[in-house]
């Protein structure tokens, strides 16, 4: 049976599973029937422009989007290294969010421009069909008050059910407080913002049907305890610092809590306090995921402290009734700031990040036969991996172990190398191989790639298949070579040591982290050497070494 023999109803269902770029490539202008289906009958366009080639993005926005804008139900834009400056390109086509009358889902990633952010947020208020809203890894230097005010108005969207806010204001504390009551919002995540208990009480009162909350909780001993139960909350994720009594008092007000994920620092809850809380106040709790950071004194025996902690969790309640196992790690890092830290967490490890600095890490667990591959039982879902070797650990065992990890991670997409010892004359990615890796981040290595090393990179297995590359080079001409030889590249982020811009712009200030290249000698040189279809922008957010010294301001190329 050929595809054309299928009835229109089945074809329209099939269209829902295809990315819009593939949909137009496969069926547009095939015949009048398919054109009619695409432009008149299909009413569920989902536009995900993450990882889109620039040429495809331009064609969709310029030729097709005006015809399908009122039948688009999902839109995703991203300004990350794969699609730099995409949101600004979107706005430049005179496309306004308020024209997406039936938009149900909006996702915005890596926004840096306050002007674009404020424009999009103002237009968001007209999206009365919006159900899902996500801002992920957005970062701004200015306009904190304006943006927070606009975000507070999200509660007025009549159908909004899911809201994810991951917005960072250069270390400045903030919180987003609603200005009205939402009867639709059920799922809320607010990263980076810090809430006192009184602020959380306000959110609960303005979001009476909230079932899921993920937020940072700042304990204040002067806070007034909650005077009411929050019966709607089923799932809670929190980061809490200090004050065990206030935390316990808060959790006691969640009688229907089924799933608790919590990271604490210097809160020091032992098994007895957890057990009493769960038995007496959280009868419906089924899933408990905890990571606790303990500090110990200089003269305290770390291993004895670990034994005492673990022994308290070796009871029938933990091991038999719930089968909740815990593990303690210590000596993860030999730096003075974290040398005396003890980490206690439930198994298997389910948090997003696992920081391991030294190979001499010590561990003990209440679970028998625990090892790394039990703590991380599978790497099937590992998408991003960072690898670094410092001058204290100069063994090739780590390099050999990396290939083992790559072989166990079939979905690994992003691979980062950092902190490379001076004694290693070769530069990564060496002879590593992975069928899935498409993004290489080499900008955090302590020294630049010379032209010979760029040639080796372009000929390596990972280099040949690389689509997104971040790198620091010694010579600017190496960038032209990489663009010519790495034929699968669609985006390139680089710092060049032959770039005079950084020295002249140490105190640059702007409402955007992207610069259009005015009076930028390197951008002017690139525009002379590269096709006009490339998007070339300067990132005014500097890359730092060890979080202190700025080593450069990257140029970002979206290859057209």
ZAMARGU-4260 file (C-alpha; in steps of 0.2 Angstrom, whole numbers, plus 5000, padded with zeros to 4 digits):
<rodrens>
0) 5000/5000/5000 | 5007/5017/4995 | 5005/5032/5007 | 4994/5041/4995 | 4980/5027/4997
5) 4978/5032/5016 | 4963/5042/5020 | 4965/5060/5025 | 4961/5056/5043 | 4975/5044/5045
10) 4987/5056/5036 | 4982/5070/5047 | 4986/5059/5062 | 5003/5055/5054 | 5007/5073/5052
15) 5006/5076/5071 | 5021/5064/5074 | 5033/5073/5061 | 5044/5088/5064 | 5038/5103/5054
20) 5054/5104/5044 | 5052/5086/5039 | 5034/5088/5036 | 5036/5101/5023 | 5051/5093/5015
25) 5041/5077/5012 | 5024/5083/5007 | 5024/5101/5002 | 5020/5103/4983 | 5019/5084/4981
30) 5002/5086/4974 | 4986/5097/4977 | 4979/5085/4989 | 4994/5086/5001 | 4995/5105/4999
35) 4977/5106/5004 | 4980/5095/5019 | 4995/5105/5025 | 4987/5123/5023 | 4969/5120/5025
40) 4965/5104/5036 | 4980/5101/5047 | 4977/5111/5063 | 4990/5105/5075 | 5007/5112/5070
45) 5021/5110/5083 | 5036/5121/5079 | 5051/5115/5089 | 5066/5125/5082 | 5079/5118/5094
50) 5094/5111/5085 | 5086/5117/5068 | 5098/5122/5054 | 5097/5140/5050 | 5092/5138/5032
55) 5077/5128/5037 | 5073/5140/5051 | 5073/5155/5039 | 5063/5146/5026 | 5049/5141/5038
60) 5048/5158/5046 | 5048/5168/5030 | 5038/5156/5018 | 5026/5145/5028 | 5023/5152/5046
65) 5012/5166/5041 | 5000/5154/5033 | 5000/5142/5048 | 5002/5154/5063 | 4983/5152/5068
70) 4985/5133/5068 | 5001/5132/5078 | 4998/5124/5095 | 5016/5123/5101 | 5032/5134/5099
75) 5050/5131/5105 | 5064/5144/5103 | 5082/5143/5109 | 5097/5154/5109 | 5109/5141/5115
80) 5125/5137/5105 | 5116/5126/5093 | 5105/5140/5087 | 5112/5157/5093 | 5102/5173/5092
85) 5087/5163/5086 | 5074/5172/5097 | 5080/5189/5089 | 5079/5181/5072 | 5061/5176/5076
90) 5056/5193/5081 | 5065/5201/5066 | 5052/5192/5054 | 5039/5203/5062 | 5031/5187/5071
95) 5022/5191/5087 | 5016/5179/5100 | 4999/5187/5101 | 4996/5181/5083 | 4997/5163/5089
100) 4979/5163/5094 | 4978/5144/5097 | 4995/5142/5105 | 4995/5129/5119 | 5013/5126/5123
105) 5027/5139/5123 | 5046/5135/5127 | 5060/5147/5127 | 5078/5142/5131 | 5094/5151/5134
110) 5087/5169/5132 | 5099/5183/5136 | 5092/5198/5129 | 5081/5208/5141 | 5072/5217/5126
115) 5067/5201/5118 | 5062/5194/5134 | 5050/5209/5139 | 5043/5209/5122 | 5039/5190/5122
120) 5032/5191/5140 | 5020/5206/5136 | 5014/5196/5121 | 5011/5181/5132 | 4997/5189/5141
125) 4986/5187/5126 | 4989/5169/5124 | 4972/5163/5132 | 4974/5145/5126 | 4991/5143/5133
130) 4992/5127/5144 | 5011/5124/5145 | 5024/5138/5148 | 5043/5135/5150 | 5058/5147/5152
135) 5074/5136/5154 | 5092/5142/5157 | 5088/5160/5154 | 5100/5173/5161 | 5099/5192/5162
140) 5110/5206/5169 | 5097/5220/5170 | 5078/5223/5171 | 5075/5211/5185 | 5060/5221/5192
145) 5052/5222/5175 | 5054/5204/5171 | 5048/5198/5188 | 5033/5209/5187 | 5029/5202/5170
150) 5031/5184/5176 | 5020/5187/5191 | 5006/5191/5178 | 5007/5173/5172 | 4994/5168/5185
155) 4981/5177/5175 | 4982/5165/5160 | 4965/5156/5161 | 4971/5139/5155 | 4989/5138/5161
160) 4992/5121/5170 | 5011/5119/5169 | 5024/5133/5172 | 5043/5131/5173 | 5053/5146/5177
165) 5072/5144/5176 | 5078/5162/5176 | 5094/5169/5183 | 5098/5187/5187 | 5117/5186/5189
170) 5117/5181/5207 | 5104/5193/5213 | 5090/5187/5224 | 5072/5188/5219 | 5056/5179/5220
175) 5041/5179/5209 | 5024/5182/5218 | 5007/5181/5209 | 4996/5196/5209 | 4980/5186/5207
180) 4973/5168/5209 | 4975/5155/5196 | 4962/5141/5196 | 4971/5131/5183 | 4989/5131/5188
185) 4994/5113/5195 | 5012/5111/5191 | 5025/5125/5196 | 5044/5125/5195 | 5054/5141/5200
190) 5073/5139/5199 | 5085/5151/5207 | 5072/5162/5216 | 5073/5160/5235 | 5057/5159/5245
195) 5053/5162/5263 | 5039/5153/5271 | 5028/5168/5270 | 5031/5169/5252 | 5027/5151/5249
200) 5011/5153/5259 | 5006/5167/5247 | 5009/5156/5232 | 4999/5142/5239 | 4984/5154/5243
205) 4985/5161/5225 | 4987/5143/5217 | 4974/5133/5227 | 4975/5118/5214 | 4994/5117/5214
210) 4999/5098/5215 | 5018/5099/5210 | 5030/5112/5217 | 5049/5113/5214 | 5057/5128/5223
215) 5071/5134/5234 | 5066/5137/5252 | 5076/5150/5262 | 5073/5146/5281 | 5070/5161/5291
220) 5068/5158/5310 | 5057/5174/5311 | 5045/5166/5298 | 5027/5163/5305 | 5023/5144/5303
225) 5009/5139/5291 | 4993/5140/5299 | 4984/5129/5286 | 4986/5112/5278 | 4990/5112/5259
230) 4980/5097/5254 | 4983/5099/5235 | 5002/5096/5235 | 5006/5078/5229 | 5024/5081/5223
235) 5037/5092/5231 | 5055/5096/5226 | 5065/5108/5237 | 5082/5114/5241 | 5083/5119/5259
240) 5097/5127/5269 | 5098/5126/5288 | 5084/5126/5302 | 5078/5108/5304 | 5063/5113/5315
245) 5056/5125/5302 | 5058/5112/5288 | 5049/5099/5298 | 5035/5111/5303 | 5032/5115/5285
250) 5032/5097/5279 | 5019/5092/5292 | 5007/5103/5283 | 5007/5092/5267 | 4995/5077/5272
255) 4993/5071/5254 | 5011/5071/5249 | 5016/5056/5239 | 5033/5060/5231 | 5046/5070/5240
260) 5063/5075/5233 | 5074/5086/5244 | 5091/5093/5245 | 5097/5100/5261 | 5113/5109/5267
265) 5117/5109/5286 | 5100/5104/5291 | 5106/5087/5299 | 5090/5077/5300 | 5094/5059/5305
270) 5083/5044/5303 | 5073/5046/5319 | 5067/5063/5314 | 5063/5057/5296 | 5054/5042/5302
275) 5043/5052/5315 | 5039/5064/5302 | 5033/5051/5289 | 5024/5040/5301 | 5014/5054/5310
280) 5012/5067/5296 | 5015/5060/5278 | 5005/5044/5278 | 5004/5044/5259 | 5022/5046/5255
285) 5028/5032/5243 | 5044/5040/5235 | 5057/5048/5245 | 5073/5055/5237 | 5085/5064/5248
290) 5102/5072/5247 | 5109/5079/5263 | 5126/5088/5265 | 5134/5087/5282 | 5148/5098/5289
295) 5160/5091/5302 | 5173/5099/5313 | 5192/5098/5310 | 5194/5086/5325 | 5179/5075/5321
300) 5182/5057/5314 | 5174/5057/5297 | 5172/5038/5296 | 5165/5036/5313 | 5152/5050/5309
305) 5148/5041/5293 | 5145/5024/5303 | 5134/5033/5315 | 5123/5040/5301 | 5122/5024/5292
310) 5118/5014/5307 | 5103/5025/5311 | 5096/5020/5294 | 5098/5001/5296 | 5081/4998/5304
315) 5065/4988/5298 | 5056/5004/5293 | 5070/5009/5281 | 5076/4992/5274 | 5061/4981/5275
320) 5045/4992/5275 | 5050/5005/5262 | 5066/4997/5255 | 5074/5015/5256 | 5093/5013/5255
325) 5106/5027/5258 | 5124/5030/5254 | 5137/5041/5262 | 5151/5049/5251 | 5166/5058/5259
330) 5183/5064/5252 | 5175/5068/5236 | 5186/5083/5235 | 5202/5088/5243 | 5200/5107/5242
335) 5199/5116/5258 | 5181/5122/5255 | 5174/5105/5254 | 5187/5093/5262 | 5176/5090/5277
340) 5159/5087/5268 | 5149/5071/5270 | 5135/5068/5257 | 5121/5056/5262 | 5108/5052/5249
345) 5095/5039/5244 | 5099/5025/5231 | 5098/5025/5217 | 5105/5042/5214 | 5091/5052/5205
350) 5097/5070/5206 | 5103/5080/5190 | 5121/5082/5195 | 5134/5071/5203 | 5150/5081/5208
355) 5166/5070/5209 | 5183/5078/5210 | 5195/5065/5216 | 5197/5047/5213 | 5200/5043/5231
360) 5182/5045/5236 | 5176/5035/5250 | 5159/5028/5252 | 5148/5016/5263 | 5130/5011/5261
365) 5116/5002/5269 | 5113/4993/5253 | 5124/4977/5250 | 5136/4976/5236 | 5135/4995/5232
370) 5146/5001/5218 | 5146/5015/5205 | 5136/5005/5193 | 5123/5002/5206 | 5122/5020/5211
375) 5121/5024/5193 | 5112/5008/5187 | 5110/5013/5169 | 5118/5027/5158 | 5104/5025/5145
380) 5097/5042/5148 | 5114/5051/5151 | 5114/5066/5139 | 5128/5077/5145 | 5145/5073/5152
385) 5160/5084/5158 | 5177/5077/5160 | 5192/5085/5168 | 5209/5080/5174 | 5220/5091/5185
390) 5238/5092/5189 | 5236/5081/5204 | 5228/5066/5195 | 5239/5063/5180 | 5235/5045/5176
395) 5229/5038/5159 | 5217/5027/5169 | 5204/5040/5169 | 5206/5042/5150 | 5203/5023/5148
400) 5188/5024/5159 | 5180/5037/5148 | 5178/5026/5133 | 5169/5013/5144 | 5157/5026/5150
405) 5155/5032/5131 | 5151/5014/5127 | 5138/5013/5141 | 5129/5029/5136 | 5119/5027/5119
410) 5110/5043/5121 | 5125/5054/5126 | 5124/5070/5116 | 5135/5083/5124 | 5153/5080/5129
415) 5164/5093/5138 | 5182/5092/5142 | 5190/5104/5155 | 5205/5107/5166 | 5218/5098/5155
420) 5236/5096/5163 | 5250/5105/5154 | 5260/5089/5154 | 5248/5082/5141 | 5254/5088/5124
425) 5239/5081/5115 | 5222/5089/5116 | 5205/5080/5117 | 5195/5072/5110 | 5210/5060/5106
430) 5203/5043/5098 | 5187/5042/5108 | 5172/5036/5099 | 5153/5038/5102 | 5139/5035/5090
435) 5128/5048/5098 | 5139/5063/5103 | 5136/5078/5092 | 5141/5092/5103 | 5159/5095/5109
440) 5163/5108/5122 | 5182/5112/5122 | 5181/5130/5128 | 5184/5126/5146 | 5202/5118/5143
445) 5215/5129/5151 | 5224/5133/5135 | 5220/5136/5116 | 5220/5124/5101 | 5234/5128/5089
450) 5232/5125/5071 | 5240/5108/5071 | 5228/5103/5085 | 5213/5110/5075 | 5218/5099/5060
455) 5219/5083/5072 | 5202/5088/5079 | 5194/5089/5062 | 5200/5072/5057 | 5195/5063/5073
460) 5180/5052/5075 | 5170/5064/5086 | 5176/5079/5076 | 5169/5072/5060 | 5152/5069/5067
465) 5152/5085/5077 | 5137/5097/5074 | 5140/5110/5088 | 5157/5115/5093 | 5164/5127/5107
470) 5182/5130/5106 | 5196/5142/5110 | 5209/5144/5096 | 5226/5152/5095 | 5224/5158/5077
475) 5208/5165/5069 | 5212/5157/5053 | 5209/5140/5061 | 5191/5144/5062 | 5189/5145/5043
480) 5198/5128/5042 | 5187/5120/5054 | 5171/5127/5045 | 5178/5120/5029 | 5183/5103/5035
485) 5170/5099/5048 | 5156/5097/5036 | 5143/5092/5048 | 5145/5108/5059 | 5129/5119/5060
490) 5134/5130/5074 | 5151/5136/5081 | 5156/5145/5097 | 5174/5151/5098 | 5186/5162/5107
495) 5202/5168/5098 | 5218/5174/5106 | 5220/5185/5090 | 5204/5195/5096 | 5207/5213/5102
500) 5189/5215/5107 | 5190/5209/5124 | 5204/5221/5129 | 5194/5236/5123 | 5177/5231/5131
505) 5181/5225/5149 | 5168/5236/5156 | 5155/5233/5142 | 5137/5235/5148 | 5121/5232/5138
510) 5103/5226/5140 | 5108/5211/5130 | 5122/5198/5131 | 5123/5198/5112 | 5132/5212/5102
515) 5128/5215/5083 | 5146/5218/5079 | 5147/5236/5077 | 5165/5242/5078 | 5170/5224/5081
520) 5186/5220/5070 | 5184/5201/5072 | 5166/5201/5067 | 5170/5212/5052 | 5183/5200/5046
525) 5172/5185/5048 | 5158/5194/5038 | 5171/5197/5024 | 5176/5178/5024 | 5159/5170/5027
530) 5143/5169/5017 | 5130/5182/5022 | 5118/5168/5027 | 5128/5166/5043 | 5122/5174/5059
535) 5137/5181/5068 | 5135/5188/5085 | 5147/5193/5100 | 5142/5186/5117 | 5146/5200/5129
540) 5145/5188/5144 | 5163/5183/5146 | 5170/5165/5148 | 5180/5164/5164 | 5194/5153/5170
545) 5191/5145/5187 | 5176/5158/5189 | 5188/5173/5191 | 5199/5178/5176 | 5190/5182/5160
550) 5198/5173/5145 | 5187/5180/5131 | 5171/5185/5124 | 5165/5171/5112 | 5159/5174/5094
555) 5144/5163/5090 | 5140/5157/5072 | 5124/5150/5066 | 5129/5142/5050 | 5117/5146/5036
</rodrens>
